[in-house]
Amino acid sequence: MQSGPEFKPLPPNQRHHEHLSWPHIMPDLESLAMEAPESLPAQLGDADDPRPWLDAYDAGVGSPLELKFLRLFETHGVEVEKKVAVGPEVEGPVISQADFRVAGTKVLIYVDGAAFHAGNRLRRDRAIRKALREGGAAWQVVELTARDLHAPARTMERVLGGGGPLDEVKQ
């Protein structure tokens, strides 16, 4: 008979697996528990990688998509204000926070990411933006999505022109 550690039988509420032998696996589990955790490098596009979000917050914007647009504006020499509180009337209450405002203009830019602008949020956003367009402040509202990054020249024309047919359709 071999001598070794004594193992008590599992209580009846524990599941038994025919291929798992607790006496054989416990030393391995104990050695793993004693080792320091191993950090794995984030893969490009890894959903758990916080760096794109941290970079966005460091730049003063609310998402990695907004950061891409900020960089596009900077590349084209367009100065924007970030996170601008706005309302439909010049001296009226604030009803929204635009992602950007082209400095010195009445052009507001909203960057719509697919995850946050769907269903009830989409309807709410459309109603707010319509109120901004039609209010006394007469804001020009430009709505951008990730697709707009694929056509930077056209996107910049819309931004500098205060919108265009695509934005009017979204009213």
VMD Tcl script that draws the C-alpha trace (Angstrom):
set ca {
  {0.00 0.00 0.00}
  {1.23 3.45 -0.87}
  {1.30 6.13 1.70}
  {0.34 9.62 0.68}
  {-2.03 12.42 1.48}
  {-5.37 11.42 2.79}
  {-8.33 12.54 0.71}
  {-11.79 12.62 2.08}
  {-14.58 11.50 -0.19}
  {-16.50 14.31 -1.87}
  {-19.77 15.28 -0.26}
  {-22.83 13.97 -2.11}
  {-23.66 17.47 -3.42}
  {-20.40 17.61 -5.43}
  {-20.56 16.54 -9.05}
  {-18.44 13.58 -9.93}
  {-16.66 13.37 -13.24}
  {-15.31 10.03 -14.35}
  {-12.19 11.62 -15.91}
  {-11.29 13.89 -13.00}
  {-9.32 12.49 -10.14}
  {-9.02 15.06 -7.36}
  {-6.03 13.32 -5.74}
  {-4.13 13.60 -9.02}
  {-5.09 17.14 -10.02}
  {-4.79 18.92 -6.64}
  {-0.97 19.31 -6.71}
  {-1.21 20.97 -10.14}
  {-3.99 23.27 -9.03}
  {-2.08 24.23 -5.89}
  {1.07 25.06 -7.87}
  {-0.95 27.21 -10.30}
  {-2.54 29.02 -7.37}
  {0.90 29.88 -5.97}
  {2.23 31.38 -9.25}
  {1.89 35.07 -10.05}
  {-0.75 35.81 -12.69}
  {0.56 36.05 -16.22}
  {-0.38 39.17 -18.16}
  {-1.22 38.53 -21.77}
  {-0.72 41.29 -24.32}
  {-3.90 42.69 -25.78}
  {-4.46 41.80 -29.39}
  {-5.19 44.48 -31.97}
  {-8.91 45.09 -31.79}
  {-9.26 43.16 -28.54}
  {-12.59 44.12 -27.00}
  {-11.04 43.94 -23.54}
  {-8.19 46.31 -24.38}
  {-8.84 49.58 -22.51}
  {-6.15 51.57 -24.35}
  {-8.39 53.03 -27.09}
  {-10.83 54.25 -24.43}
  {-8.07 55.66 -22.24}
  {-6.55 57.45 -25.24}
  {-9.97 58.92 -26.05}
  {-10.52 60.15 -22.50}
  {-7.00 61.62 -22.40}
  {-7.87 63.58 -25.54}
  {-11.08 64.87 -23.93}
  {-13.55 62.92 -26.06}
  {-16.03 60.21 -25.16}
  {-15.07 57.25 -27.34}
  {-12.41 55.81 -29.63}
  {-14.62 56.67 -32.61}
  {-14.81 60.31 -31.52}
  {-11.01 60.30 -31.18}
  {-10.66 59.16 -34.79}
  {-12.83 62.06 -35.91}
  {-10.89 64.49 -33.72}
  {-7.68 63.34 -35.42}
  {-9.34 63.77 -38.83}
  {-10.33 67.34 -37.96}
  {-6.83 68.09 -36.70}
  {-5.29 66.66 -39.87}
  {-7.45 69.04 -41.93}
  {-6.72 72.03 -39.69}
  {-10.28 72.32 -38.40}
  {-10.48 73.61 -34.84}
  {-13.27 72.08 -32.82}
  {-14.62 72.48 -29.32}
  {-15.30 69.18 -27.52}
  {-18.34 68.15 -25.49}
  {-20.41 71.28 -26.05}
  {-23.62 71.79 -24.06}
  {-26.34 73.12 -26.39}
  {-30.01 74.01 -26.50}
  {-32.40 75.04 -29.25}
  {-32.54 78.66 -28.04}
  {-29.56 80.98 -27.61}
  {-30.31 81.68 -23.92}
  {-32.53 78.66 -23.32}
  {-32.00 75.45 -21.40}
  {-29.43 72.89 -22.46}
  {-30.97 69.75 -23.97}
  {-27.91 67.95 -25.32}
  {-24.15 67.71 -25.41}
  {-22.73 67.78 -28.92}
  {-19.58 65.76 -29.41}
  {-17.96 68.68 -31.27}
  {-18.66 72.21 -32.43}
  {-16.64 73.73 -35.25}
  {-15.03 76.69 -33.44}
  {-16.63 80.05 -34.19}
  {-19.58 78.53 -36.08}
  {-23.06 77.17 -35.47}
  {-22.01 73.73 -36.73}
  {-22.54 70.92 -34.21}
  {-21.14 67.47 -34.84}
  {-22.58 64.29 -33.37}
  {-20.65 61.04 -33.74}
  {-23.00 58.08 -33.65}
  {-21.57 54.72 -32.69}
  {-23.73 51.69 -33.48}
  {-23.74 50.40 -29.91}
  {-25.24 53.55 -28.38}
  {-27.50 54.91 -31.09}
  {-30.21 52.36 -31.73}
  {-33.85 51.88 -30.82}
  {-35.22 54.39 -28.30}
  {-31.90 56.22 -28.11}
  {-31.92 56.75 -31.86}
  {-35.46 58.19 -31.73}
  {-34.49 60.43 -28.81}
  {-31.34 61.63 -30.59}
  {-33.28 62.43 -33.78}
  {-35.86 64.44 -31.80}
  {-33.15 66.42 -29.98}
  {-31.26 67.17 -33.17}
  {-34.42 68.24 -34.95}
  {-35.17 70.64 -32.07}
  {-31.64 72.05 -32.34}
  {-32.01 72.61 -36.10}
  {-35.43 74.23 -35.78}
  {-34.81 76.31 -32.65}
  {-33.97 79.99 -32.45}
  {-30.24 79.25 -32.24}
  {-30.51 77.66 -35.72}
  {-27.78 75.09 -35.21}
  {-26.46 73.24 -38.24}
  {-26.22 69.61 -37.14}
  {-23.87 67.14 -38.79}
  {-24.25 63.48 -37.88}
  {-21.26 61.21 -38.48}
  {-20.77 57.45 -38.22}
  {-17.76 55.16 -38.60}
  {-18.52 54.87 -42.33}
  {-17.71 58.54 -42.75}
  {-14.09 57.81 -41.88}
  {-13.80 55.90 -45.18}
  {-14.47 59.08 -47.16}
  {-12.53 61.78 -45.30}
  {-12.73 64.44 -48.06}
  {-16.50 64.12 -48.32}
  {-16.81 64.11 -44.53}
  {-14.80 67.32 -44.25}
  {-16.99 68.95 -46.93}
  {-20.05 68.11 -44.85}
  {-18.44 69.39 -41.65}
  {-17.19 72.63 -43.16}
  {-20.42 73.12 -45.07}
  {-22.54 72.67 -41.95}
  {-24.15 69.47 -43.07}
  {-25.64 68.38 -46.31}
  {-28.32 66.20 -47.84}
  {-27.46 63.23 -45.63}
  {-28.01 65.27 -42.48}
  {-31.25 66.80 -43.75}
  {-32.68 63.34 -44.46}
  {-31.98 62.28 -40.85}
  {-34.28 64.97 -39.48}
}
mol new
graphics top color blue
foreach p $ca { graphics top sphere $p radius 0.5 }
foreach p [lrange $ca 0 end-1] q [lrange $ca 1 end] { graphics top cylinder $p $q radius 0.2 }
display resetview
